[in-house]
Amino acid sequence: MAKKFNVPEFYQSPIIRTIKEKAQILDPRKKDLKPSVLDFGPVRFLIPRHFGFCYGVQNAIDIAYRTVEEKKDKRIYLLSEMIHNPDVNADLLSKGVQFLYETDGTSRVSLDDLTPDDVVIVPAFGTTVELQKELESRGIDPYSYDTTCPFVEKVWKRGKQIGEKGFNIVIHGKYQHEETRATFSHAETHSKAVVVYNVEEAQILADCMLGKKGLDVFQHYFGHKATPGFNPVNDLEFFGVINQTTMLATETQEVMDVLKKAAQEKYGEQDVQSHFADTTDTLCYATNENQSATIALREEPADIALVIGGYNSSNTLHIVELLEQKLPTYHIRNASEFTNEQGIKHFSQWDKQMHQTENWLPTQNKPLTISITSGASCPDSLVDEVILKIVSLFEETKSLEEAMEPFA
């Protein structure tokens, strides 16, 4: 039986929850990725099969809010943002929770201010071995209120398993991301490790491994995100690839393929399995489901796409990337980004800037079709708010009750 989480009323969603529950009844094995259609007449929304809160996020919210409720007499700290959603983090801050660090690792509250009576919650991304030891030295058990995603922990355990067999670690991820910093720290306890960001970097690393590029090239691209003294010629004799769980699963597979091909070239087809560890079982099922559903969503005819989620949320940015390959796509935090009936504020991951677009809703097509989805750290309630806000911009729409009739 699936675990039941106690998610606060703040996050409940009458629209999206009902649509998801209906899809689960009709497709319990999760084989049908065709999106649902929420039709208001002049505007209709395509709702993907999988999106929003994943297991790890629900688990983190459950633990964090239960801790806040049960420890009202204590000072409560989060190491950093629990998940990358500003609304969730703002709600926790409003309840008196404080953040010890910014997402980039900058200190907000000195660890010297902590006492053994304080409560420190580890976020869903996990934390580094070094910070765990720092907390323990101050009499704080970092595992008492640990919301680390079980699938992140699975990656760590798999890395340790192959590390104890003499394999070094290649991590596919963003080296400044909290999860990758934590994964690197845990990997470093048993192996040498290096972080690659994408397929292009994987090819450079492969060339360094094969001696086609020198150590100067390796130092330029990887010196700041590898264990000290890492030498790709020697230290990639035996290795495996693990990932930041919010990266594109298809890209992680491509990174694996590039590096495995290099191992085949260097050690021969017959011996590659003894040099390259199979770690495909560490790919996060929820990230993969959401990305697969997004790919199915973008295949449906639509005029525009909206993605709701934090602007520093890695999995949300990848969903945006997938959709914008086919559609004009707007990444917004919540319904407050609609500036007026014609204007929208939206984020671009390519220039890291907010943009203001007027007349963003196409008027030539009737009905207007909008593909809408969200990141794994975005409450479904925010998607409801965006849908209702857009519907309010149109005249002669169906009532919410009428639009929801197919999902009753």
N, C-alpha and C positions, 0 to 999 in steps of 0.2 A: 504494500500500500504506500502511495506517495506521502511524503511528510507534509503535514499541515502547518502553515506558518501563520503567526499572529501579526498581520500587517495592519497598521492603524487605519482608522476610518478616513483620515486625510488622503490616503492613497487609493481608496475604493473608487471604482469606475462603473457606473451602471450601463454605459453604452458598450465599451470595449470588453468588459468582463462578460456581458451577455453574448456577444458575438464569439468570443473565444470559447465559452462553454458550449455553445451550439456546434462549433467546429469540432470540438473534442468529442461530442456525442456522435456526430456523423462520421468522424474519422479518428477513432480511438488509437489506431496504429500509426497515425501521423504520416500517412503515405501521400495524401493529396495536398499539394502545395498551392493549388489554385486559390487566389484571394477571394474573400467575401465582398459583396457589393452592398453598400449602405446608400440607398437611393432617396434623396430628398426632392426629386423632380428636376429643377433647373441645375442642381449640383449633386454629384454622386461621388462617393469615396470608395476606393479599393483598399480593403483591409487585408494585410498579408496573414498567412497561416500562423507564423511564429514571429513574435517581437515582444519588446518590453521586458519587464523583470524576469531575470533568470533565477535558477535555484540559488546560486551564490549570493545574489543581491537580496532576495527574499530572506535568506538565512541571516545575512548581515543586519538587515532592518529589524528582524525579529529579535535578535540578541541585543542590539543597541537600544531599542525602545523598551525592552523588558528591563534592561539594566538601569535606564533612566528612571523607570517607574519604581524599581525595587531599591534603588540606592539614592533616594532623595536627600539623605543626610550626608552624602559624600560629595566631594569635588570630583567631577567626571570629565575626563579628557579623551579625545580621539587623537591618535597619532597624527593623522592628517584627514583629509576628506574621506569619509567612509566609503562613498562611491562618487563617481564623477557626475553628480547632478546637483545644480545649485539650489533647487527647491528643497530637496531632501536635506542637504547640509544646512540650509537656512533654518529649516524647521528644528533641527537638532540644536543649533546655536540659540534659537529662541527659548529652548528648554534649559538653557544654562550650560550646555556642553561646550567645552573649549577645545580648540585644535592646538596641538603642540608644534606642528610643522605645516608649512605650505606644501603643495604638491611637488614642488621642485626640491624639497628638502631644507628650505630656509626655516630657521627656528622662529616660532612665534611666542612660545613660552619656554623658558629655560628649564631643562630637566632638573637643575639644582633646586627649583622651587617645589618639586614633588616630595611627598612624604609617603610612607608605607600605607597610610590610611586612604590615599587617593585611588580612584579607579581609572585605569587606562585601557581603552578599547582599541584593539588592533583592527584596522580596516580590512575590507574584503580583499585588497591587493596583497595582504600579508605585510611582513616587515623584515628587515635585515637581521642577521645573526648578531651583528654588532649592537644594534639598538635593543634587541632582546636582552643582551648581557648588561647594557647600561641600565635598563629598568630593573633587572634582578639585583644589581649592585645597590639600588636604592630601596630594596625591600619590596618591590612590586613584581608580582607574578604576571608576565606578559601573556600567559595562556588562560588566565581566569576569565577574561572577556575578549576572546579571540574570534573575530568574525571572518578570518581568512577563508576565502572560497575553497571548498573541498577539491575543486578541479585544479586550482593553483597548487594546493598541497600534493595532488596526484602528480603534477609535473615535477615538483621537488623530489618526491619519493622515487620516481622513475629515473631522474637524474642521478640520485644517490645510488640506485641499484646498478646502473651501468658504470658509475664512477668507482664503485668498489670492485669492479671487474677490470679496472685499469683504463677505462675510456675517459677522454676529456669531453668537454661540453661546448657545443655551439648553440647560442640562444638567439632565436629569431624574435626580435622585439625592438622597442624604442628604448635606448639605454637610459634615458632620463626618466622614464615612466616608473612609478612606485613599484609596480609588479615586477618589472624587469630588474630593477635595482635589488629587490628582495630575492628574486630567483638567482641572480648573479652571486649574491652574498651566500646563499645556501649552496650553490654549486661549488663555490670557491673553497668550501670546507673539505671537499673530497676530490676535486679535479682542477685542472686548469680550464679557464673558460674565456670565451670571446663572444661578443654580441654582433649580429649582423642585422641590418635594418630591412633590407629588401633583396630581391633576386639579383640586382646589379651588384650589390656588395657581396653577395654569396659567390658570384662569378670571380670577383677580384680576390676573395679569400681562396677560392679554388685554384686560381692561377698562382697565388703565393705558395699554396700547399705543394703545387707541382714544380715550383722553382721557376715558373715562367715570369714571375714578378719578384722583385727583391724585398728584403726586410724593410727598406726605406718606404716602399709602397705600403707594406703592412702597417708600419708605424703611423703613416699618414692617415690611413683610413680606420685603423683599429687600435692604435696604441693607447688611446684614452678609454677604451672599453674592452680591455683584455687584462687578464691577470699578469702581474709583472713578469717579464722575461719570456712571455709567450712567443714561441717560434713555430710558425705554421708548418714548416717542413718536417719538424720532429714531433710537434705536439698534436698533429692531426693524423698520426699513424693509426691511432685507435680513437674513434670519437662517435658521438651521437648528437642529434639535433633535438632540442626541446624549444618550446615557444612561450611567449607572452600570450595568454589565452584569448585576448581580445584582438589579436592580429587576424587578417584574412586567412582562413584555413587553407584555401587554395594556394595562397602565396607561400605559406609554411611548407606545403607539399612541394612547391617549385624549388624552394631553397634546399630542401632535402634532396630533390632530384639532381640539382646542380652539383652538390657536394658529393653525393653518392657516385655520380658519373666520374668525378675527379678521382675518387678512391678506386674505381674500377680501372681507370687509366693508369694509376700509379701501382696498384697491387694485383691487377688482373681480375677478370670476371669470376674466376673460381674462388678467389680468396677474399672477395669484397665483404662477404658477410662477417668475416672475423675482424674486419677493420671498421665497418660502419654498422652501428647499432640501430635496429629497427625501433623507433619510438613513436610510430604513427598512432599508437593507442593513447597518447597523451593529448591529442587534439580535443578541445572542449566541445562536447556535444551541443551545448546551448548556443555557442557562437556559431557553430556549423549550421545548426537548424535555422537560426535567424538569418544568416547569410544566404542559405539556400532558398529560404522563403522570399528574401529580397530579390534574388535573381529571378524567381518565378513571377514576382510582382512586376518587375520592369518589363517582362515580356507581354504584359497586358496593355492594350491601347489606353493611353492616358494623355492629358494635356500638360500637367505639371506634377511634380512630386514634392511632398513636404516631409522632412525628417525632424522629429522633436527629440531634443536631448542636450546634455551639457556640451559646451564648446571645447572642453578638454577631455571628452570621453572618447577613448580610442576606438571602441567598437562602434560608436555612433558615427565617427568620421569615416570608418570603412563602409558603413551602410550608405552614407551620402555618396561616397566615391563610386559605389556600384550603381546607384540610381542615376547619377549625373552622366554616366556613359550613354544613357538613352534618353533622358528627359531633362528639361529645365528643373533644377532641384534647389529647394530653399531649406537651409538648416536653421531652425529656430529653437530657442530655449523653451518658450511657452507662449501662451496667447498674448502676453504683454508686448510681443514683438510686432503686432499689428499696430501701426502708428495712426492709421485712419482707414477709411473705406478703400482707398487705393494703394496705400503704402505698407511696406513690410521691411523690418530690419532683419538681416540674416547674416550668418557667419560664413566666411570662406576659409577653409583650411589651407588653401594654397598661398594666400598672402597674410593669413592670420589676422584679418581685419573684419570689422563689421561693415556691412554695406546697406544702403537704403535704396530700395527699388520701388518706384511708383508704377501704378497700373500693372501690377504683377499678375492679376487674375485675367486670363484671356477671355475675351467677350464674344469671339466669333463662333465658338462651338456651343451648341445646345443639345443635350446638357453638357455642362463642364464636368470632366472627369479628373479627379485628383487622387493620385496614389499617396497614401499617408502611412507612416510607420514611425518607430521610435527606437532609441537605443536600449540596451539591456539594463541601464540604471535609471530609466525614465518611468515614473509612475503612469499607469494607464489613465489616471484621472486628468493628467495634463493633455493627453490626446483627446479626451472627451471635450475639454474646454476649447481646444483649437477647432475641433469639428463644429461645435455649436457657434463659435465666433464667426467662422466662415459662412455657415448657413444663415446667420443673421444679416449678412451682406446681400442676400438675394430676396427677391419678392416672390410671393405665391409658392412658397415651398410646402412640402408635406410636413405635417406635425411630426415630432419625434416618435410618438406612438405609432403613427402610420409607417414611418421609415423602419421601425424596429419589428414590425409584424412578421417578416420572414424569419426572425430569430427567436420568436416566442416558443 
